[in-house]
């Protein structure tokens, strides 16, 4: 069950959220579900956790297609994007 975690600052959370929500159909093609969280200390600090089918496909989507949409939504600085896969069991 791989996940992508995207963390970034936004200029205006409400404006960012409208664009994020408006892009739901495209995100459904690339993942199984997503959760949006904001920092308790700074509501412009946003984290999005996405359950993805395949890390390789998610990387292609995030690095090739997501940039213009993030700029349109008012992302204030380059995002931090990390991918996580299931950890192997202990021996």
Secondary structure as UniProt FT lines:
FT   STRAND          3..10
FT   HELIX           13..22
FT   HELIX           24..30
FT   STRAND          31..38
FT   TURN            43..44
FT   STRAND          45..52
FT   HELIX           55..64
FT   HELIX           66..73
FT   STRAND          80..84
//
